Amino acid sequence: MAGGACCWRPRSAAPRHSSTADGSQGQRIRSRKPDHDEDILQDGRVRGGWLGHAAVDMEGRVHGASHSRHLNHGDSSRLTMVERIREKALSLQSELDSIERLIVAPICLHPDSTGFFPHSREHLDIYITAANRLLRLETSGDMDRRRKSLLKTVMSSLAMQFCRLRIWALEEATGEYSPANIWESIRRSRSYGAGSDDSWLSSSGSLTGTGSSDASTDLGKQILAQSYNTFAGKIYIDHRSVSILDDIAGVMIGAGYEPILRGAFEQHWAQLARYIQILDIDNILSGNMDEPREVLLKVWTSTMRIIIGFLSEMQRQLNSHGLGSFNELKEDYFLTIAKVSVMKLLNSASSICNQVCSPIDQSCKDRHESVKRDLSKMITVLMMHQALNYGMPTILALFSGQTKEFILEEGEELIRRLSDTFLDLCVEVNALVKSQRLVIMDTGVHRTTRYIIHHMRLLVQQKCTIYLILKGDFKAFSELVTWLILSLELMLNVNSRSLQPQGEQQIFLLNNMHFLLEEAKKNTDLRLVLGENWLLQCHDQLDQCIAGYLNASWTPIMSLLLKRQTQFPTILSSHQLLYKFTSSFEMVYSVQKNWKVTDPLIRQKLRLSIYQKIIPLYRLHMENYSEKILKSRRYNIEQIESQLLGMFEG
């Protein structure tokens, strides 16, 4: 033993080869690549423990016979363990190589695939198996880092496939909600107006809390109930796909990769709902933003109702099913789909709002078209404001946490923009109405009058929405409506002065003012806003129009008969006087017989007023004429009455 110790060499000295039986094994240990073994055998015990002692003992055994005989059995045992460790390392290496080939092959075979592997249960099973194999491996050092890298790749691929799986199946009947069918339906009913396809919208409540919260809640329940009734059974969960999601979720959650899976929802949000076209309003409005605003609004509100219905039904079904490991993820899964769909809905509303807010083309000389455009904008803004204000409670019910706060903030900002736009349009329209110059083709109700009153009715129908915009100030709302009506009256008066024939100005005002009065009487809300004083003033104006017409058209004629008893006998003979009266009557009648008085009652009232002004005096004077003069007259009383009854038919 002492001799063996004296022959001990430092590890840095050149090794000596032995010719003993054990020399071959010693050479194997010394000829291994230290760096390679260090990579494979990373266990600390191996590197600094008994493997180091084995090398020393082997050195001693070579140079000391008695020591060599003593260590021969121990060296063999230790070498067997080294081989086992090396075999285990090589096995791990081979296993990692095999797994890497499995997950890389799909990429090589399908380079154009948007995911790591195509839609195939077989390939998915390969990845799940690879994940389980990697999770079972016990590694350390560089091999552990490689294992974790491969595992991350596998988990990322599984997360992507999780987002690509279609768990929603649609009934064939849902084809009625396709983009093409929505547009076809809207175009079939081009008659746009409040209360048609938008009857699901309520007229009370508020997103921001300025209205009745109970009414807003009731509205949400109504929309939700309608959504269930409309969409229940038209979309359902495909349990085969959910089973796959459950497998993926189980592997990833169990391995601690749940954050990667949740993060994939945000990263691959476009994949989650891409196969349900109706959830993406861009699919519906794309390429159609040049359509008239009222058509876009109709499409938008219809799509909003459908999207809320689909999302509500999807959420209901997710909550009513036990989905295994997927249960832990289904809320975030649904919130991502809902958030994307709703944000696209709000963004499209913002785009329509931007169209409404676009400045007026100052080069446009057609004032009627300018007024028409701005009035249409006002209704568009109100309808969208209403749809958002009363649809948002139901939309918000789909969300929770920070996502809900984000959607609420976006919705409130858009509603604020719409409110500001509406108030700006009110000022703009009022100025346009006042300054408008009409092209008057006849004495009937002008198209501008009809259009403005039509939109006034629509504005009053949306009074609750306008109350919200005006912070609940009824007086401000009343002033807004009255302001526009007074501007219309002023514009009609100014434009009527351009009419040249005597009496035409009064007939034009009579028709248009009577139309205003009748529309106010028929609309309870408009009548309430304008008030009884305005109605009385309007009646007085009608009487003034009739009186003004009689004075302008018939008083000069009748003055001939009135003056017969004074200076006319000395100037004109009775025959000449009758001829002059007849000629004047024929001239007025020929000019005015085709003037239009739209309302039958006003038409009859006007004829009666003319009759009462002409016939009694004409009859009186005919009684004083001689038989000779009477025979020469062109009109008897019955003939004049008949002609008067045919006037103002237009």
SVG drawing of the C-alpha trace seen along z (x, -y; Angstrom):
<svg xmlns="http://www.w3.org/2000/svg" viewBox="-136 -113 143 122">
<polyline fill="none" stroke="black" stroke-width="0.4" points="0.0,0.0 2.9,-2.4 4.5,-1.6 1.3,-2.3 1.1,-5.7 4.7,-6.5 3.9,-6.0 0.9,-8.4 1.1,-10.9 -0.3,-14.4 -3.5,-14.6 -1.6,-17.0 1.2,-14.5 1.1,-12.5 -0.8,-9.2 1.0,-5.9 -0.5,-3.0 -0.7,0.3 -0.5,3.7 -2.5,5.3 -6.0,6.7 -7.5,3.7 -5.6,1.4 -8.1,1.4 -10.8,0.1 -8.5,-2.4 -7.8,-3.6 -11.5,-3.9 -11.9,-6.2 -8.9,-8.3 -9.8,-8.4 -13.3,-9.9 -13.9,-13.5 -14.1,-15.4 -16.2,-18.2 -18.7,-15.9 -19.0,-14.0 -19.4,-17.2 -22.4,-18.0 -24.0,-14.6 -23.2,-13.9 -24.2,-17.1 -25.1,-15.6 -22.9,-17.2 -22.3,-13.9 -20.9,-12.4 -18.7,-15.3 -17.1,-15.9 -18.0,-12.7 -17.3,-9.1 -16.3,-9.5 -13.3,-11.6 -12.4,-9.0 -12.6,-6.3 -10.0,-8.2 -7.7,-8.5 -8.1,-4.9 -7.5,-3.9 -4.3,-5.9 -3.2,-4.2 -4.2,-0.9 -2.0,-1.2 1.1,-2.1 0.6,0.0 -0.1,3.7 -1.4,4.3 -3.6,1.3 -4.8,2.3 -5.9,5.7 -7.7,4.1 -9.7,1.7 -10.4,4.0 -13.9,4.9 -14.9,1.4 -13.6,-0.1 -15.8,2.3 -18.9,1.4 -18.2,-2.3 -17.6,-1.9 -20.9,-0.2 -22.7,-3.1 -20.8,-5.5 -22.0,-3.6 -25.6,-3.7 -25.4,-7.4 -24.0,-7.8 -26.6,-5.5 -29.3,-7.5 -27.9,-10.8 -27.8,-9.4 -31.3,-8.1 -32.5,-11.6 -30.6,-13.1 -32.3,-10.6 -35.7,-11.3 -35.3,-15.1 -34.2,-14.6 -37.3,-12.4 -39.6,-15.0 -38.0,-17.8 -38.5,-15.9 -42.1,-15.4 -42.9,-19.0 -40.7,-20.3 -42.1,-18.0 -45.5,-19.6 -43.9,-23.0 -41.7,-21.5 -44.6,-19.7 -46.9,-22.7 -44.8,-25.9 -47.7,-28.0 -49.8,-27.0 -50.7,-29.9 -50.2,-27.6 -47.6,-25.1 -49.7,-22.3 -52.8,-22.0 -56.3,-21.2 -55.9,-17.5 -56.7,-15.6 -53.8,-13.3 -51.2,-16.1 -52.8,-17.6 -52.5,-14.2 -48.8,-14.2 -48.3,-17.6 -50.2,-16.6 -48.2,-13.4 -44.9,-15.3 -45.9,-17.7 -46.6,-14.8 -43.3,-13.1 -41.4,-16.3 -43.1,-16.8 -42.1,-13.3 -38.4,-13.7 -36.0,-14.4 -33.2,-16.6 -30.7,-19.2 -28.3,-21.6 -28.2,-22.2 -30.5,-19.3 -33.0,-20.8 -32.8,-24.1 -33.4,-22.3 -36.3,-20.3 -37.9,-23.6 -37.4,-25.2 -39.1,-22.4 -41.8,-22.3 -42.4,-26.1 -42.7,-25.5 -45.1,-22.7 -47.2,-24.7 -47.3,-27.7 -48.4,-25.5 -51.1,-24.0 -52.2,-27.5 -52.5,-28.6 -54.5,-25.5 -56.7,-26.2 -57.6,-29.6 -58.1,-28.0 -60.6,-25.4 -64.2,-26.0 -66.3,-25.2 -69.4,-26.9 -71.7,-25.2 -74.4,-27.2 -77.7,-25.9 -78.4,-26.4 -81.2,-28.7 -78.7,-31.3 -78.1,-32.1 -80.7,-34.8 -78.1,-36.7 -75.4,-36.5 -74.0,-39.9 -75.7,-39.4 -79.1,-38.8 -78.9,-41.7 -78.2,-44.1 -80.9,-42.6 -83.4,-43.0 -82.4,-46.7 -82.5,-47.5 -86.0,-46.0 -87.3,-48.4 -85.6,-51.6 -88.4,-53.6 -86.2,-54.8 -87.7,-56.2 -87.7,-55.9 -89.8,-53.1 -89.5,-50.7 -86.8,-48.1 -85.5,-49.9 -88.6,-49.2 -86.4,-47.1 -84.9,-50.3 -86.5,-51.9 -87.2,-55.5 -86.0,-55.8 -83.0,-55.0 -79.4,-55.8 -75.9,-54.4 -74.4,-57.3 -77.0,-57.4 -78.8,-60.6 -82.0,-58.7 -83.9,-56.0 -81.7,-53.2 -84.7,-50.9 -85.9,-51.6 -82.4,-51.0 -82.3,-47.7 -85.7,-46.7 -84.6,-47.5 -81.5,-45.3 -83.8,-42.4 -86.1,-43.0 -83.2,-42.9 -81.7,-39.9 -85.0,-38.1 -85.5,-38.9 -81.9,-37.6 -82.6,-34.3 -85.9,-33.8 -84.3,-34.8 -81.0,-32.9 -81.6,-30.0 -81.0,-26.8 -79.3,-28.6 -75.9,-28.4 -74.7,-25.6 -71.5,-24.2 -69.7,-21.5 -68.8,-19.1 -66.2,-17.2 -64.2,-20.5 -64.7,-21.3 -63.2,-17.9 -60.1,-18.8 -60.0,-22.2 -60.3,-20.3 -57.3,-18.1 -55.2,-21.1 -56.2,-23.0 -55.6,-20.0 -52.0,-19.6 -51.2,-23.3 -52.7,-24.1 -51.3,-21.0 -47.8,-21.9 -48.1,-25.5 -48.5,-27.1 -51.9,-28.6 -50.5,-32.2 -49.3,-31.3 -52.7,-29.9 -54.5,-33.0 -52.0,-35.3 -52.8,-33.5 -56.4,-34.7 -55.2,-38.3 -52.5,-37.4 -54.7,-35.4 -58.1,-37.1 -58.8,-37.3 -58.8,-33.5 -61.3,-33.0 -64.5,-34.2 -63.4,-34.4 -65.7,-31.7 -68.9,-33.4 -69.2,-36.2 -71.9,-38.1 -69.7,-38.7 -67.4,-40.9 -69.3,-43.9 -66.4,-44.7 -67.5,-41.7 -70.9,-43.4 -70.0,-47.1 -66.8,-46.4 -67.0,-48.0 -70.4,-49.6 -69.5,-52.7 -70.5,-54.9 -74.1,-53.8 -76.6,-56.5 -76.2,-57.2 -79.7,-56.1 -79.0,-52.7 -75.7,-52.4 -77.4,-53.2 -80.1,-50.6 -77.5,-48.0 -75.5,-49.0 -78.4,-48.9 -79.6,-45.5 -76.2,-44.1 -75.8,-45.4 -79.0,-43.6 -77.8,-40.4 -74.3,-40.5 -75.7,-41.1 -78.1,-38.2 -75.3,-35.8 -72.9,-36.8 -75.6,-36.5 -76.6,-33.1 -72.9,-32.0 -72.3,-33.2 -75.5,-31.5 -74.4,-28.1 -70.8,-28.4 -72.2,-29.0 -74.7,-26.2 -72.2,-23.4 -69.5,-21.7 -66.5,-21.8 -63.7,-20.2 -60.4,-22.0 -61.8,-24.5 -64.0,-25.8 -61.1,-27.7 -60.6,-29.5 -64.0,-29.9 -64.6,-33.4 -61.4,-34.9 -62.1,-32.9 -65.5,-34.4 -64.5,-37.9 -61.9,-38.0 -64.4,-37.1 -67.0,-39.6 -64.4,-42.4 -63.2,-42.1 -66.8,-42.0 -68.0,-44.9 -65.0,-47.1 -65.4,-46.6 -69.0,-47.5 -68.1,-50.7 -65.3,-51.5 -67.8,-51.2 -70.2,-53.5 -67.3,-56.0 -66.7,-55.8 -70.3,-56.6 -70.1,-59.4 -67.0,-60.8 -69.1,-60.9 -71.8,-62.8 -69.2,-65.2 -67.6,-65.9 -67.8,-69.6 -70.4,-71.0 -69.3,-71.6 -69.6,-75.4 -69.7,-75.3 -73.1,-73.5 -75.6,-76.1 -78.7,-73.9 -79.9,-75.0 -82.7,-72.5 -80.1,-69.7 -78.0,-71.2 -80.9,-71.4 -82.0,-67.9 -78.6,-66.6 -78.2,-68.2 -81.6,-67.2 -80.8,-63.6 -77.5,-63.8 -79.4,-64.9 -81.7,-61.9 -78.7,-59.6 -76.9,-60.9 -80.0,-60.6 -80.7,-57.0 -77.1,-55.9 -77.0,-57.8 -80.2,-56.0 -79.0,-52.6 -75.7,-52.9 -77.3,-54.5 -79.8,-51.8 -77.9,-48.9 -74.8,-49.4 -76.3,-48.1 -76.9,-44.7 -73.5,-44.8 -71.8,-45.6 -73.7,-42.7 -71.5,-40.4 -68.3,-41.7 -66.6,-41.9 -63.5,-43.5 -61.2,-45.8 -62.7,-44.7 -66.0,-46.0 -64.5,-49.3 -62.7,-49.6 -65.9,-49.0 -67.8,-51.4 -65.3,-54.1 -65.2,-53.6 -69.0,-53.7 -69.3,-56.8 -66.8,-58.6 -68.6,-57.8 -71.9,-58.9 -70.3,-62.2 -69.1,-62.8 -72.6,-62.1 -74.1,-64.6 -71.7,-67.3 -72.3,-66.6 -76.1,-66.8 -75.9,-70.2 -73.6,-71.6 -76.0,-70.3 -78.9,-72.1 -77.2,-75.5 -76.1,-74.7 -79.6,-73.6 -81.3,-76.6 -78.9,-79.0 -79.4,-77.1 -83.2,-77.2 -83.3,-80.9 -81.0,-81.7 -82.6,-79.3 -83.9,-80.6 -86.7,-78.5 -87.5,-77.7 -91.3,-78.0 -93.0,-76.1 -96.6,-76.4 -98.6,-77.7 -98.8,-74.3 -96.9,-73.0 -93.3,-73.3 -91.1,-70.2 -88.7,-71.9 -91.7,-72.5 -92.7,-68.9 -89.2,-67.7 -88.5,-69.9 -91.8,-69.0 -91.2,-65.3 -87.9,-65.5 -89.4,-67.6 -91.7,-64.7 -88.8,-62.4 -86.9,-64.7 -89.9,-64.9 -90.2,-61.1 -86.6,-61.0 -87.4,-63.5 -86.0,-61.2 -82.7,-60.9 -82.6,-64.6 -83.4,-65.1 -80.3,-63.1 -78.2,-65.2 -79.6,-68.3 -79.1,-66.9 -82.8,-66.5 -83.7,-70.1 -87.2,-70.2 -87.2,-73.9 -84.0,-73.7 -85.7,-70.9 -88.8,-73.1 -86.7,-76.0 -84.8,-73.9 -88.0,-72.8 -89.6,-76.2 -86.5,-77.8 -86.5,-75.6 -90.2,-76.2 -89.9,-79.9 -86.9,-79.8 -89.1,-77.9 -91.9,-80.5 -89.5,-83.3 -88.0,-81.6 -91.5,-81.0 -92.4,-84.7 -89.3,-86.0 -89.5,-83.6 -93.2,-84.3 -92.4,-87.9 -90.8,-86.9 -94.2,-85.8 -95.5,-88.4 -99.2,-87.8 -101.4,-89.5 -102.7,-87.1 -100.1,-84.3 -98.0,-85.2 -100.9,-84.8 -102.0,-81.5 -98.5,-80.1 -98.3,-81.1 -101.8,-79.8 -100.9,-76.3 -97.6,-76.1 -98.8,-77.5 -101.9,-75.3 -99.7,-72.3 -97.6,-73.3 -100.7,-73.7 -102.2,-70.4 -99.0,-68.5 -98.7,-70.0 -102.3,-69.1 -101.8,-65.5 -98.6,-65.0 -99.3,-65.2 -95.7,-65.7 -95.1,-68.4 -98.3,-70.2 -97.2,-70.0 -93.8,-71.4 -95.1,-74.3 -97.9,-75.1 -101.4,-76.4 -100.3,-80.0 -98.5,-79.0 -101.5,-77.1 -103.7,-80.2 -101.2,-82.5 -101.1,-80.0 -104.9,-80.1 -104.7,-83.9 -102.1,-83.8 -104.3,-81.6 -107.2,-84.1 -104.8,-86.9 -103.6,-85.0 -107.2,-84.6 -108.0,-88.2 -104.8,-89.3 -105.6,-87.2 -109.1,-88.7 -107.8,-92.2 -105.0,-91.6 -107.1,-89.7 -110.8,-90.6 -111.1,-93.9 -109.9,-95.9 -112.5,-94.2 -115.3,-94.7 -114.3,-98.3 -115.6,-98.9 -119.1,-97.9 -118.8,-99.9 -117.9,-103.1 -120.7,-102.7 -123.0,-104.9 -120.4,-107.7 -118.1,-109.0 -118.5,-106.1 -121.9,-107.2 -120.4,-110.5 -117.4,-108.7 -118.5,-105.3 -121.8,-104.0 -123.4,-101.0 -122.6,-98.9 -118.9,-99.9 -118.8,-99.3 -120.2,-95.8 -117.7,-95.1 -114.8,-96.3 -115.9,-94.2 -116.3,-91.1 -112.9,-91.5 -111.2,-91.9 -113.0,-88.9 -112.0,-86.8 -108.4,-87.9 -108.1,-87.0 -110.0,-83.7 -107.9,-82.6 -104.7,-83.3 -105.8,-81.8 -108.0,-78.9 -105.1,-76.5 -103.5,-77.7 -103.1,-74.9 -104.7,-74.8 -103.7,-71.5 -106.2,-70.9 -109.8,-70.4 -111.3,-72.2 -109.1,-75.2 -109.9,-75.1 -113.6,-75.2 -113.2,-77.9 -111.3,-80.1 -114.0,-79.6 -116.7,-80.5 -114.8,-83.7 -114.6,-84.7 -118.2,-83.9 -119.3,-86.0 -117.2,-88.9 -118.4,-88.8 -121.8,-87.3 -123.9,-89.4 -122.6,-92.7 -122.8,-91.4 -126.4,-90.3 -127.3,-93.7 -126.0,-95.5 -127.6,-93.2 -130.9,-94.0 -130.4,-97.7 -129.5,-97.0 -131.9,-97.3 -133.1,-94.3 -131.0,-95.4 -127.8,-95.5 -128.6,-92.2 -128.9,-90.5 -125.5,-91.8 -123.7,-90.4 -121.5,-87.4 -122.0,-85.9 -125.0,-85.4 -124.8,-84.6 -124.9,-80.8 -122.1,-80.9 -119.9,-82.9 -120.7,-80.4 -119.8,-77.5 -116.4,-79.0 -115.6,-79.8 -116.3,-76.2 -113.6,-75.0 -110.8,-77.2 -107.6,-76.0 -107.6,-72.5 -104.0,-72.9"/>
</svg>
